[in-house]
Amino acid sequence: MQRIKKLFSSGLEEIRDKLVEHIRLSHESLKLLQDASSSRDLDRLAIDEAVRKATALEREGDEIVRELVDKVVQGAVVPTVTNVVLVLLDNVDNILDMIYFAIKEIRRGYHLWSNDNVYAIISTSIKEMLDLVKSMLEYLENMARANNEDELRRYARIISSLEEEIDEIKENILDKVYTYSLNAVEFNHVVSLIYTADKIADNIQDAAYHLTTVFASV
């Protein structure tokens, strides 16, 4: 407990609160992504509105990260963890950026979902990946609110386990994709969504690792 108090004294409590705020933005954006990928009968206006909202969330997240980077550079954290905190902020920012990218990819290619094979991948495997990403985000938020190292490490282990599940799903989807007769545009669309979902999970895991490192180093 003394380590936690020391870590989040002198401005770090505010940094932790801002991290939670940023993670909540990712939750909102992920919900937009899940909604957009839940039906093959998307209305163009609806998907444009989802992109507009995701754009606003991404910009809000950028402002939070810029503010936090300024605080860190100005000495809000002890020098021994400064670099780790900066990498942590980059991971958290990447999570929201990748969700935003996935929503834009859906806008570009959702008309391809008329192909039953394409939509089968979207509605099953990619949906499962995004559901696991949602759980990972929830545990990452719990980590940012954690009051002791044991709790922090327990959440980090759960996140790592969920990331391994996503990796396995990714490999299985790619095996399936190569058995379908997809044209180049359909193939690239599906693979882009697969790898983007995987990158979101990777950044959540990395954020969890760096958050744990910060706690353990103080």
FENDA-V502924 format. One record per backbone hydrogen bond with DSSP energy under -0.5 kcal/mol. NH is the residue of the N-H (numbers start at 1). CO is the residue of the C=O. E is the energy in kcal/mol with one decimal. If there is no record, write none. Layout:
# FENDA-V502924
{{NH | CO | E} {NH | CO | E}}
This chain:
# FENDA-V502924
{{5 | 1 | -2.5} {6 | 2 | -2.5} {7 | 3 | -2.8} {8 | 4 | -2.3} {9 | 6 | -1.1} {12 | 9 | -1.4} {13 | 8 | -0.8} {15 | 11 | -1.4} {16 | 12 | -2.5} {17 | 13 | -2.2} {18 | 14 | -2.3} {19 | 15 | -2.1} {20 | 16 | -2.2} {21 | 17 | -2.1} {22 | 18 | -2.4} {23 | 19 | -2.6} {24 | 20 | -2.1} {25 | 21 | -1.5} {26 | 22 | -1.7} {27 | 23 | -2.0} {28 | 24 | -2.2} {29 | 25 | -2.5} {30 | 26 | -2.8} {31 | 27 | -2.1} {32 | 28 | -1.7} {33 | 29 | -2.1} {34 | 30 | -3.0} {35 | 31 | -2.5} {36 | 32 | -2.4} {37 | 33 | -1.6} {38 | 35 | -1.2} {42 | 40 | -0.6} {47 | 43 | -2.3} {48 | 44 | -2.3} {49 | 45 | -2.0} {50 | 46 | -1.9} {51 | 47 | -2.1} {52 | 48 | -2.3} {53 | 49 | -2.5} {54 | 50 | -2.5} {55 | 51 | -2.4} {56 | 52 | -1.9} {57 | 53 | -2.2} {58 | 54 | -2.5} {59 | 55 | -2.2} {60 | 56 | -2.1} {61 | 57 | -2.4} {62 | 58 | -2.1} {63 | 59 | -1.9} {64 | 60 | -1.9} {65 | 61 | -2.4} {66 | 62 | -2.6} {67 | 63 | -2.2} {68 | 64 | -2.4} {69 | 65 | -3.0} {70 | 66 | -2.1} {71 | 67 | -1.9} {72 | 68 | -2.7} {73 | 69 | -2.8} {74 | 70 | -1.9} {75 | 72 | -1.6} {76 | 71 | -2.3} {81 | 78 | -1.8} {82 | 78 | -0.6} {82 | 79 | -0.7} {85 | 81 | -2.6} {86 | 82 | -2.0} {87 | 83 | -2.0} {88 | 84 | -2.5} {89 | 85 | -2.4} {90 | 86 | -1.8} {91 | 87 | -2.4} {92 | 88 | -2.5} {93 | 89 | -2.3} {94 | 90 | -2.3} {95 | 91 | -1.7} {96 | 92 | -1.3} {97 | 93 | -2.2} {98 | 94 | -2.9} {99 | 95 | -1.8} {100 | 96 | -2.2} {101 | 97 | -2.3} {102 | 98 | -2.2} {103 | 99 | -2.0} {104 | 100 | -2.0} {105 | 101 | -2.2} {106 | 102 | -1.9} {107 | 103 | -1.9} {108 | 104 | -1.9} {109 | 105 | -1.9} {110 | 106 | -2.2} {112 | 109 | -2.1} {113 | 110 | -1.7} {114 | 111 | -1.1} {115 | 112 | -1.9} {116 | 114 | -0.6} {119 | 115 | -2.4} {120 | 116 | -2.2} {121 | 117 | -1.5} {122 | 118 | -2.0} {123 | 119 | -3.0} {124 | 120 | -0.9} {126 | 121 | -2.3} {127 | 122 | -0.8} {128 | 124 | -2.3} {129 | 125 | -2.2} {130 | 126 | -2.4} {131 | 127 | -2.2} {132 | 128 | -1.9} {133 | 129 | -2.2} {134 | 130 | -2.2} {135 | 131 | -1.6} {136 | 132 | -2.5} {137 | 133 | -2.6} {138 | 134 | -2.0} {139 | 135 | -2.2} {140 | 136 | -2.3} {141 | 137 | -2.4} {142 | 138 | -2.0} {143 | 139 | -2.2} {144 | 140 | -2.1} {145 | 141 | -1.1} {146 | 142 | -0.5} {146 | 143 | -1.3} {152 | 148 | -2.0} {153 | 149 | -2.8} {154 | 150 | -2.0} {155 | 151 | -2.1} {156 | 152 | -2.0} {157 | 153 | -2.2} {158 | 154 | -1.8} {159 | 155 | -2.5} {160 | 156 | -2.2} {161 | 157 | -2.1} {162 | 158 | -2.4} {163 | 159 | -2.3} {164 | 160 | -1.7} {165 | 161 | -1.7} {166 | 162 | -2.0} {167 | 163 | -2.3} {168 | 164 | -2.0} {169 | 165 | -2.3} {170 | 166 | -2.8} {171 | 167 | -2.2} {172 | 168 | -2.1} {173 | 169 | -2.7} {174 | 170 | -2.6} {175 | 171 | -1.9} {176 | 172 | -1.7} {177 | 173 | -3.0} {178 | 174 | -1.7} {179 | 176 | -1.9} {180 | 176 | -0.8} {180 | 177 | -1.0} {182 | 180 | -1.6} {187 | 183 | -2.8} {188 | 184 | -2.5} {189 | 185 | -2.1} {190 | 186 | -2.3} {191 | 187 | -2.6} {192 | 188 | -2.3} {193 | 189 | -1.9} {194 | 190 | -2.3} {195 | 191 | -2.7} {196 | 192 | -2.1} {197 | 193 | -2.3} {198 | 194 | -1.9} {199 | 195 | -2.3} {200 | 196 | -2.3} {201 | 197 | -1.9} {202 | 198 | -2.4} {203 | 199 | -2.4} {204 | 200 | -2.0} {205 | 201 | -2.5} {206 | 202 | -2.6} {207 | 203 | -2.5} {208 | 204 | -2.4} {209 | 205 | -2.3} {210 | 206 | -2.7} {211 | 207 | -2.5} {212 | 208 | -2.1} {213 | 209 | -2.2} {214 | 210 | -2.3} {215 | 211 | -1.9} {216 | 212 | -2.5} {217 | 213 | -1.2} {218 | 215 | -0.9}}
